[in-house]
Amino acid sequence: MLPVSPPSHRPPLDPLTTGAVALAVVAVSSSAPLIAFAAAPALAIAFWRNLLAVAVLGPFSLARRRAEFRALTTGAGRREGLFCVFSGVALAAHFATWMPSAQLTSVAAATALGATQPVWQGLIARGQGRRLPPVVWIGIAVAVGGAVIATGADVGISGRAVAGDLLAVAGGMFAAVYTAFGERARASISTATYTTICYGVCALILLVVCLLGGVRLTGFDGHTWLAILALVAGAQLLGHSMFNYALHRISATTVSVLILLEAPGAALLGWVWLGQLPRTYALPGLALLVVGVAVVVLGGARAGRRVTPTPLPADPAPLAD
């Protein structure tokens, strides 16, 4: 089940939100290069990244938002609490697929294929009963075609790279689900409360996965721990958390397309820091991918402006089947 869209009447964009989004884009651009640099299993990195973020956010949230936490355990608040939990489950699935992809394929390919998130967000909208305009479906076709070309370019190199490409696409799908639940939760829940629950659930799931899979969680060298701490401070707290903050004023679709700005930033860092220059014959596929995603988002936004939104009831709508 996926949440229905929150009310469409959002407060106007303000300089604080604009700055938060800009900071988030810069922060998440460092994610793939840091994951590729760290000498640790990807799932272990994802676990520590979320657990340490909760360790930073938790004391503040529990001290300042106790009433909000209590409200999520009673009455109508339980539904909002479930949105936070489901978002954490989707985030764990995103990390469990996308983060290993950054170690199996190139930073540029992992970032670009993971950037199909807006495409899956459009399919989620269709599943919620919202009719997408033809231009959006054209964009989806172009984006998927670009992903196939980019993935096919890796076939001649190694099965390892192909597996990384496929995991990156799956990571983009789960990121869309995570953002959809986050958009719904942030309609009525503060950023601190939402992120604490979401990251906590994500860390718990990843811990179980790591223990069951025998993934090593300790014994890393100093450089790896520094990379993990950089991921916590940058991609997690200044990246994901700032995007979650913006979801109160910016739609999930808009946030998804803004995340596309991560692709060139990560590719640049991967080239300068790790010497990973994108393969020439993969560039057409990656270009088609980005063009298709842009068509999906921009075409959908243009169509949305031509439709007068139907006012929703003041009480948040229940989960859609």
N, C-alpha and C positions, 0 to 999 in steps of 0.2 A: 504494500500500500504506500502511496505517496501523498503528501499533503496538497490540498488545494492551494491556489495562490492567495496570499494575504491581500487585504484591501489595497486598491490601486491608488488611493489618495495619499501620497507620501509627502512629508514636509520638504520644502525646497532645499536644493543642494547648497551647502554652506562651505566656507573656506576650510574648516576643520576636516570635513569629510573628504574634500578634494585632496588635502594634504595627506590624510590617512591612506587614501587609495594610492597616491604617488609613492609614498613610503613603502606600502605593501608590495607594489610592483618591483621596486628596486630590491626589496628584501627577498622575495621568492625567486628572483633571478639567480641568486647564489645557491639555491637548493641543490640542483643537479650537479654542479661542479663539486660541491662539498661532499655529496654522497659518493661521487666517483672517486674522490680523493681519500676518503676515510677507509682505513684498513679494518673494516668490521662488517659483519653480515648486515644486509640492508634492513632486515626485520628488527635486528637489535638496535640499529640506529633509529628506526621509527619508534620503537618502544621508549628508548631513553629520551628522544625528542619530545614525546607527549608527556611522559612521567615528569620530567624536569619542568616542563611548562606548567603542569598542574601544581608542582611544588612552589613555583613562583606565584601563580594566580590564586591558588587555594586559600592561603591565609587571608589575603585581602578580600576575596569573595565571601568567605564565611564570616568575616568580621563586619563587612558592610552590607551584605545581602541576606542576612539570616531569615528575615521575613519572606523574602522571595523564594528561598529554598523550601521553607515550610509550606508556602502556598502551592508549590509544585507537587506536594504529596497528598493533597486533599481536594475533593470536589473537581471542578472544571480544570483546575491547575494541573491535574494529572495528565491531561491530554497534552498540554504544553511541555510537561516534563518528558513525555514519550517522544516528542519531536526532538528534544535534546539527545535522548538515548539513541534513537534511530540514526540521528546525524553522526553520533560517535561510532556506531557500527559501520556506517558507510565510509567514514573517514578511515577506519581501520582497514577496510577492504581496499580503499584507495592507496594507502601506504603499502599494504601487503603486495600490491601489484605494480604500482608505479615506481616505488623506490628500488626494487630489484632490477627494474628495466634500465635504470640509469647506470647500473653496473654491468649489464649484459650487452647493451648497445651504446651508441655514442650519446653524449650529452645533448647535442642538437636534435637527434632523432627522438630521444625519449621525451624531450620537452615539447617538440612540435606535435608528436602523436598524442601525447597527453593533453595537448591543447584542443583536441576534438571535443572537449567538455561542452561548449555551447551547442554542438550538434545533438548530443544526447539530451541536453536540457530542452531542446525543441521537441524531441521524441517524448520526453516526460510530459511536456505540455499537451501533446496530442493524446497521450494516455489519460490525462486529466479531463479530456473532453473538449479541449480548446482547438478549434479548427485553424490549422496553419495555412497561410497563403501560399500559392504555387511557388513564389520566388524562394520561399524558405526550403521547400522540398528540392528545388534546383540546387540551392546551396549545399544541402545535405549530400546530394549525389556527387557534386564536385569535390566536397571534402572527403567523402569516403573513397572516391576514385584516387584522390591525391594520397590518401593513406595507403591504398593498395600499391600504388607506384613506389612510394617511399619504402614500404615493407619489402616489395619485390626486389628493390635495389640491394637489399641486404642478403637475399637468398644466395647470390653467387659468392658471398664472403664467408658466412658461417651460420650454422643452425643456432648458435648462441645469440647472434645479433637478431635473427628472426624472432626468437623467443622473447627477447627484450622489446622488440617493436610491438608484438602482440600484447605483452603485459602493459606497455605504455598506453595502448588504446583502451584496455580494460580499466586502467587507472583513471583515464579521462571519463569513462562511464560512471564509475563510482564517485568521482569528484562532483559530477552533475547531481547525483542523488544526495550527496552530502550538502551541496549548496541549496538544493530545493528544500530539504528539511530545515537547514539553517535559516533560510529566508522566512519560513513559517514561524520558527521559534522566535526569531528576532522581532517579529511583529508585536510581541508583548513581553519579552524577557530581555533583561540587560545583557550587554556583551560579556561582563565578568561572570555572571551566573551561567550563561549558555556555554561559554568556552570552557569553564571549569568542568561542567558535567560532560560535555562532548569529548574533551581531551582525556578526561578520567576514564570514560567508557572505552575509548580508543586504546588507551594504554593497557587497560585490564585485558582486553581481547588479544592484543598483540603479545602480552606476557604469556597468556595461555598457549597461543600459537607457537611462540618460541620454545616454551617448555616441552610441549608435545613433539615439536619437530627437532628437539635437541640443538637449538640454535644457541651459540655461545653469547652470553650477555656481559661478560667481564673479561679482564685480562688484556685489554687493548693498550697500545702504546700512547704516549702523551700527545702526539700529533692527532691521533684519531679522536681522543677525548676533546681536544681543542676544536676539532671540526664539528663534533656533536654539540658542544656548547655554542658554537657559532650558528648552527642550525636552529637551536632553541631560541637564541636571542634574535636571529634574523628571520629566517623563513617561517618559524612558528609564531613567536610573539609579535614581531613587527610585520609579518606577512599574513598568515591565516587570521590572526586575531584582528588586524586592521580591516581585512576584507569582511570579516564577520561584523565588525562595528558598522561598516558602510552598508550592510544589508538592510539596515533600518531605513535608509534613505535612497538606496539604489537597488534596482531589481536584480534578481539572481542572474538573469540573462545579461544585463549590462556588466555585472561583476565578472561573469564568465568571459566576455569579450575583452575586458580590461586585462584579464590574466594572460591573454595572448601576447601581451607586451613582454611577458617573461621569456618567450622563445628567443628573440634576438639578443636579449641581455644574457641569457644562459649560454647561447652559442658563442657570444663574444668572450665570455669568461672561460668557457671550455677551450677556446682557441688560444687565448693569451696565457692562461694558467696551466692547462693540461696538454696543450699542443694538439687538440682535436679539431682539425679543420674539416668541415662538412664535405663529404664526397660530392664531386661535381655532378655525377649522374643521379644523385638522390635529390638534388635541389629542385628540379621541376615538380616532383611529387610533393615535396614540402611546401612549395609555392602554391600549388593547387589546393593543398590542405588549408593553408591560411586564407586564401581567397574564398574558398567554400564556406569556412566558418564565418568570415566577415559578411558574406552574402546572407547567411542564415540570420545573424544578429541584426544587421542593418535593415534587411528586408522585413523582418518581423517587427522591428521598432517602428518602421515607417507605416506598416499596416495597422499597428496598434494606435498610432496617432489619428488614423482616420475613423476609428471606432470609439464611440462614447462609452466609457465603462459603465457597467451596471452596478449601482451601489450595493455593497454587501452588508449583511446585518452586522450590528455592533459586536455581537458575540462571535468569536472566532469559529469558522466552519469546521466540521469534523473531518476526520481522515476520509479521503475518497477511496472507494473500492478499486 
